[in-house]
Amino acid sequence: MSIQSIIQAIKSYKTIIIHRHVRPDPDAVGSQAGLKEIIRQSFPEKSVYLVGEDDPALEFLASMDEIDDNTYENALVIACDTANAARIDDQRYKLGEKLIKIDHHPEVDPYGDVMWVDTSASSTCEMIYDLYQHAKNDGFIVSDEAARLIYAGIVGDTGRFLFPSTSKKTFQHAAELVTYDFDRPSLYDGIYDIKENIAKLQGYILEQFELSDFGLSSVKLTKELLDNHGVSPNETGQLVGVLGNVEGIKAWVLFIEEEDIIRVRLRSKGPAINEIAAKYNGGGHPMASGATVYTWEETDKVIIDLDEACRNYEA
């Protein structure tokens, strides 16, 4: 069983390096840092590191470690919440002795020596708590800090328990996690509070958006527009859900212009969008995906594909 293999690997290795995907969200950082905290508390003699680029919006959860290439020698590497190896933040993951994949996205890239993929899980953080439950008898411990991190990821990836991926088990895990001592109001503030410039850009999106005849909305955020609002591309993750409560919307997409690419953030309330994302250098869940294009002409092709998916969708 892959879970038991992961438990044994964690127990066996002295150095463990934990990665997650680029442009992280609370589930990516929560699963990564939550797992580190579990291992650190359970086995204080082990060296455990978090690897990836720091995201200022998520530093209230955890900060990454700086390590050199030599640290990977004879190390166990774990990649959390990352469906595609190409999206692992810090490609030095290949330097380790053994690689484990823990993820809840649909399987598109079967990388790793040990793979644990559970698409029924609401989040990778839910899987990390599953891991702990299987490993309690092996001396694994969840601290208050680990509970805070895992809970944050579950909340983030379920949209505060609103998304269809939320299951009975999700609520059971959450019920156990809230018995630990951490500040839930502060945690929610960290996930959902937005700055004034983000709020004003949200207002612009709500004022300017239009719906197609089939229920699609697309928003193009040019570099000039972002600069005028003082919003960085990394901060646009806080904008992706702004259209989710619009009546009649089936799917929506935000195009975010960066220096040399255009980031594509796709969301849906019905039509499957992950295959469309995969067509444009991306992937993800049927209801939440990301992709990358390089010209505004390509964004028009994405819009055509999404509108067709909305047209063909039957609830």
C-alpha positions as CSV (number, residue, x, y, z in Angstrom):
1,M,0.0,0.0,0.0
2,S,1.4,3.4,-1.0
3,I,0.6,5.0,2.4
4,Q,2.5,2.4,4.3
5,S,5.4,2.8,1.9
6,I,5.4,6.5,2.6
7,I,5.4,6.0,6.3
8,Q,8.3,3.6,6.1
9,A,10.3,5.9,3.9
10,I,9.8,8.8,6.3
11,K,10.9,6.7,9.1
12,S,14.0,5.4,7.2
13,Y,15.5,8.7,5.9
14,K,17.5,11.1,7.9
15,T,17.1,14.0,5.4
16,I,13.7,14.8,4.0
17,I,13.0,17.6,1.5
18,I,9.4,18.6,0.7
19,H,8.4,20.4,-2.5
20,R,5.1,21.7,-3.9
21,H,3.9,23.3,-7.1
22,V,4.8,26.7,-8.5
23,R,2.5,29.7,-7.7
24,P,1.3,27.9,-4.5
25,D,-2.1,28.2,-2.8
26,P,-3.0,27.4,0.8
27,D,-3.3,23.6,0.1
28,A,0.1,23.5,-1.5
29,V,1.9,25.3,1.3
30,G,-0.4,23.8,4.0
31,S,0.3,20.2,2.9
32,Q,4.0,20.9,2.4
33,A,4.6,22.7,5.7
34,G,2.0,20.6,7.6
35,L,3.9,17.4,6.7
36,K,7.2,19.0,7.7
37,E,5.8,19.9,11.1
38,I,4.4,16.4,11.6
39,I,7.8,14.8,10.8
40,R,9.7,17.4,12.8
41,Q,7.6,16.8,15.9
42,S,7.5,13.1,15.5
43,F,11.3,12.6,14.7
44,P,13.3,15.6,16.1
45,E,16.5,14.0,15.0
46,K,15.6,14.2,11.3
47,S,16.5,17.2,9.0
48,V,13.4,18.3,7.2
49,Y,13.3,21.2,4.7
50,L,10.7,23.1,2.7
51,V,11.7,24.1,-0.9
52,G,10.3,26.5,-3.3
53,E,9.9,30.2,-3.9
54,D,8.4,32.2,-1.1
55,D,5.0,33.8,-1.8
56,P,4.5,36.9,0.3
57,A,0.7,36.3,0.4
58,L,1.3,32.9,2.1
59,E,4.1,33.7,4.5
60,F,1.5,33.8,7.3
61,L,1.5,30.0,6.8
62,A,5.2,29.2,6.4
63,S,8.4,30.4,4.9
64,M,10.7,28.2,2.7
65,D,14.2,27.0,3.5
66,E,17.3,27.7,1.6
67,I,19.4,24.6,1.0
68,D,22.3,23.8,-1.3
69,D,22.5,21.0,-3.8
70,N,24.5,18.8,-1.5
71,T,21.6,18.5,0.9
72,Y,19.8,16.3,-1.7
73,E,22.5,13.6,-1.4
74,N,20.9,10.5,0.1
75,A,17.7,12.5,0.8
76,L,14.0,11.5,0.5
77,V,12.1,14.0,-1.6
78,I,8.3,14.4,-1.3
79,A,6.3,16.5,-3.8
80,C,2.9,17.6,-2.5
81,D,-0.1,18.8,-4.4
82,T,1.6,18.7,-7.8
83,A,0.1,16.7,-10.7
84,N,2.9,17.4,-13.3
85,A,6.6,17.1,-12.5
86,A,7.2,20.2,-14.7
87,R,5.2,22.2,-12.2
88,I,7.2,21.2,-9.1
89,D,8.7,24.4,-7.6
90,D,12.5,23.9,-7.7
91,Q,13.5,21.3,-10.2
92,R,16.3,20.0,-7.9
93,Y,13.8,17.5,-6.7
94,K,15.5,15.1,-9.2
95,L,18.7,15.2,-7.1
96,G,17.3,13.1,-4.2
97,E,17.7,9.4,-3.7
98,K,13.9,8.7,-3.6
99,L,10.9,10.6,-4.8
100,I,7.4,10.4,-3.4
101,K,4.3,12.0,-5.0
102,I,1.3,12.9,-2.8
103,D,-1.5,14.6,-4.7
104,H,-5.3,14.8,-5.2
105,H,-5.4,16.1,-8.8
106,P,-6.3,13.8,-11.7
107,E,-3.3,11.7,-12.7
108,V,-1.6,13.2,-15.7
109,D,2.1,12.6,-15.0
110,P,2.9,9.4,-13.0
111,Y,6.2,10.6,-11.7
112,G,8.0,9.3,-8.5
113,D,9.2,6.1,-7.0
114,V,6.1,6.0,-4.8
115,M,2.8,7.6,-5.9
116,W,-0.2,8.2,-3.7
117,V,-2.9,10.0,-5.7
118,D,-6.4,10.2,-4.3
119,T,-8.8,12.2,-6.6
120,S,-11.6,11.7,-4.1
121,A,-9.8,13.8,-1.5
122,S,-10.9,17.4,-1.2
123,S,-7.3,18.6,-0.9
124,T,-3.8,17.3,-0.4
125,C,-4.0,18.5,3.2
126,E,-6.9,16.1,3.7
127,M,-4.5,13.3,2.5
128,I,-1.8,14.5,4.9
129,Y,-4.2,14.1,7.8
130,D,-5.1,10.6,6.4
131,L,-1.3,9.8,6.5
132,Y,-1.2,10.9,10.1
133,Q,-4.1,8.7,11.0
134,H,-2.4,5.7,9.4
135,A,0.9,6.5,11.1
136,K,-0.2,7.3,14.7
137,N,0.9,3.9,15.8
138,D,4.3,4.5,14.3
139,G,4.9,7.5,16.5
140,F,3.6,10.3,14.2
141,I,2.4,13.4,16.0
142,V,0.1,16.3,14.9
143,S,1.0,19.5,16.8
144,D,-1.1,22.6,17.1
145,E,1.0,24.2,14.3
146,A,0.6,21.1,12.0
147,A,-3.2,21.2,12.6
148,R,-3.3,24.9,11.7
149,L,-1.5,24.3,8.4
150,I,-3.5,21.3,7.4
151,Y,-6.8,23.0,8.3
152,A,-5.8,26.0,6.2
153,G,-5.2,23.8,3.1
154,I,-8.6,22.1,3.6
155,V,-10.4,25.4,4.0
156,G,-8.6,26.9,0.9
157,D,-9.2,24.0,-1.5
158,T,-12.9,23.5,-0.4
159,G,-13.8,27.2,-0.6
160,R,-14.7,27.1,3.1
161,F,-16.4,23.7,2.7
162,L,-18.6,24.9,-0.2
163,F,-17.1,23.0,-3.1
164,P,-18.6,19.6,-4.2
165,S,-15.2,18.0,-3.3
166,T,-16.1,18.4,0.4
167,S,-17.1,15.0,1.8
168,K,-18.1,13.5,5.0
169,K,-14.5,12.7,5.7
170,T,-13.5,16.3,5.0
171,F,-15.8,17.4,7.8
172,Q,-14.7,14.7,10.1
173,H,-11.0,15.7,9.6
174,A,-11.9,19.4,10.1
175,A,-13.9,18.5,13.3
176,E,-10.8,16.9,14.7
177,L,-8.4,19.6,13.6
178,V,-10.4,22.4,15.2
179,T,-9.8,20.7,18.6
180,Y,-6.2,21.8,18.4
181,D,-5.1,25.1,19.8
182,F,-4.7,27.6,16.9
183,D,-6.3,30.9,16.1
184,R,-9.0,30.2,13.4
185,P,-10.2,33.8,12.9
186,S,-6.6,34.9,12.3
187,L,-6.1,32.0,9.9
188,Y,-9.3,33.0,7.9
189,D,-8.0,36.6,7.8
190,G,-4.7,35.4,6.3
191,I,-6.5,33.4,3.6
192,Y,-9.3,35.8,2.7
193,D,-8.4,39.4,3.7
194,I,-7.5,41.5,0.7
195,K,-5.7,44.8,0.3
196,E,-7.4,47.9,-1.0
197,N,-5.8,47.7,-4.5
198,I,-7.1,44.1,-4.9
199,A,-10.6,45.2,-3.8
200,K,-10.6,47.9,-6.4
201,L,-9.5,45.6,-9.2
202,Q,-12.2,43.1,-8.1
203,G,-14.7,46.0,-8.5
204,Y,-13.3,46.7,-12.0
205,I,-13.8,43.0,-13.0
206,L,-17.4,43.0,-11.6
207,E,-18.1,46.2,-13.5
208,Q,-16.6,45.1,-16.8
209,F,-17.4,41.4,-17.1
210,E,-19.8,40.0,-19.7
211,L,-21.5,36.6,-20.1
212,S,-21.6,34.7,-23.4
213,D,-24.9,33.2,-24.5
214,F,-23.7,29.9,-23.1
215,G,-22.6,31.1,-19.7
216,L,-18.9,31.9,-20.1
217,S,-17.1,35.0,-18.9
218,S,-13.5,35.9,-19.7
219,V,-11.5,38.7,-18.3
220,K,-8.2,39.9,-19.7
221,L,-5.8,41.6,-17.2
222,T,-3.1,43.2,-19.1
223,K,0.2,44.2,-17.6
224,E,-0.8,47.9,-18.0
225,L,-4.1,47.3,-16.1
226,L,-2.3,45.4,-13.3
227,D,0.4,48.2,-13.0
228,N,-2.3,50.8,-12.9
229,H,-3.9,49.1,-9.9
230,G,-0.6,48.3,-8.3
231,V,-1.3,44.5,-8.4
232,S,1.4,42.0,-9.1
233,P,0.7,38.8,-11.1
234,N,1.3,36.7,-8.0
235,E,-1.5,38.6,-6.2
236,T,-4.1,37.8,-8.9
237,G,-4.9,34.4,-7.2
238,Q,-7.1,36.5,-4.9
239,L,-9.2,37.5,-7.9
240,V,-10.0,34.2,-9.4
241,G,-13.2,33.5,-7.4
242,V,-14.7,37.0,-7.8
243,L,-17.2,35.8,-10.5
244,G,-18.2,32.6,-8.8
245,N,-21.5,33.9,-7.4
246,V,-22.8,35.4,-10.7
247,E,-26.1,34.0,-11.6
248,G,-26.1,32.1,-15.0
249,I,-22.3,31.7,-15.1
250,K,-21.1,28.2,-16.0
251,A,-17.3,28.9,-16.3
252,W,-15.0,31.8,-16.2
253,V,-11.4,32.5,-17.1
254,L,-8.9,35.1,-16.1
255,F,-5.9,35.9,-18.4
256,I,-3.0,37.5,-16.5
257,E,-0.3,39.1,-18.6
258,E,3.2,38.6,-17.1
259,E,6.6,39.5,-18.6
260,D,6.8,36.7,-21.2
261,I,3.7,34.6,-20.7
262,I,0.0,35.0,-20.2
263,R,-1.2,33.0,-17.1
264,V,-4.6,31.4,-17.5
265,R,-6.8,30.7,-14.5
266,L,-9.9,28.7,-15.2
267,R,-12.9,27.9,-13.0
268,S,-16.2,26.1,-13.6
269,K,-19.5,25.4,-12.0
270,G,-20.2,22.5,-14.3
271,P,-18.3,22.0,-17.5
272,A,-15.1,20.0,-17.2
273,I,-12.2,22.4,-17.9
274,N,-9.0,20.4,-17.0
275,E,-8.7,18.9,-20.5
276,I,-8.9,22.3,-22.0
277,A,-6.2,23.4,-19.5
278,A,-4.0,20.5,-20.6
279,K,-4.4,21.6,-24.2
280,Y,-2.7,24.9,-23.3
281,N,0.3,23.8,-21.2
282,G,-1.6,23.2,-18.0
283,G,-3.9,21.0,-16.0
284,G,-5.8,20.7,-12.7
285,H,-9.2,19.7,-11.6
286,P,-12.4,19.5,-13.7
287,M,-13.7,22.6,-11.9
288,A,-10.4,24.5,-11.2
289,S,-7.4,24.5,-13.5
290,G,-4.5,26.6,-14.7
291,A,-2.7,27.0,-18.0
292,T,-0.2,29.1,-19.9
293,V,-0.3,30.8,-23.3
294,Y,2.0,33.2,-25.0
295,T,-0.1,35.5,-27.1
296,W,-3.4,37.3,-26.9
297,E,-4.4,35.4,-30.1
298,E,-4.0,32.2,-28.1
299,T,-6.3,33.5,-25.4
300,D,-9.1,33.8,-28.0
301,K,-8.7,30.1,-28.8
302,V,-9.0,29.3,-25.1
303,I,-12.2,31.3,-25.0
304,I,-13.6,29.5,-28.0
305,D,-12.9,26.1,-26.4
306,L,-14.4,27.1,-23.1
307,D,-17.5,28.5,-24.7
308,E,-18.0,25.3,-26.6
309,A,-17.7,23.3,-23.4
310,C,-20.3,25.5,-21.8
311,R,-22.6,25.1,-24.8
312,N,-22.3,21.3,-24.7
313,Y,-22.8,21.1,-20.9
314,E,-26.0,19.8,-19.5
315,A,-26.6,20.0,-15.8
